[in-house]
Amino acid sequence: MSTENSAPTTIEEITPKMKLKGVVKKIELYGALVDVGIGRLGLLHISQLSDKHVKNVSDVLSEGQEITVWVRDVDRKRGRINLTMLEMPELSWRQVAEGQTYTGKVVRLEKFGAFVDIGAERPGLVHVSELTNGYVSDPADVVSVGDEIQVKVIGVNRRKKQIDLSVRALEAPAATVQYNDEDDEDMPTAMELALRQAMEKSGMELPSRAGKSKRRRSKKKYRRADQEEIFARTLQEHVSNQ
């Protein structure tokens, strides 16, 4: 996560996500004013004191207390700094987008999938159908809590603060059978089988398969009408010889 930076001395040196040491100077109903050593007090809103509900600021902080804070945002023109006691995520919601790839840690398993921490405000979900190319009945069959895995972002809902992830999207696609038209052309049709039978009965020499393949590769020497004519003539010769 975020690492502590060397102590800044001016507001120009302050950047979002920066980790700072500060001293609580004043407590108000809405939060606390904190001195972070730049000549201006930063605002630590009551909602940023804990991930749990806080009724009174004084239940958590007292004046003169040394605390660790992170910079949420800074307005240099107005000289305002908003602080938080909640460790800032590596990735903001604006940074997470579809198509990105991350290495994350599996933090929780459910029947419907695995939750993976990629450094965002909340873990993303790899649905059970996105764990691998094959069928998975239980996520525990594929991953365990604590595993580090590569995932791809396939969906982001910033309003609901949801991130959809996939492992399957990074795997090689399943092998597909390539269909060769020439293989189909080498299969004799019903007309050709009947022609071969008639030629065998009449004692005529059968054309070789190699010759047939060669003719097919040259886009067929005879059209269907030609084949029917040859077939009819061969049958007539066969009847005459009997």
Buried (B, 14 or more C-beta within 10 A) or exposed (E): EBEEBEEBEEBEEBEEBBBBBBBBBEBEEEBBBBBBEBEBBBBBBBEBBEEEEBEEBEEBBEEEBEBEBBBBEBEEEEEBBBBBBBBBBBBEBEEBEEEBEBEBBBEEBEEEBBBBBBBBBBBBBBBBEBBBEEEBEEBEEBBEEEBEBEBBBBEBEEEEEEBBBBBBBEBEEEEEEEEEEEEEBEEEEEEBEBBBEBBEEBEBEEEEEEEBEEBBEEEEEEEEEEBEEBBEEBBEEBEEEE
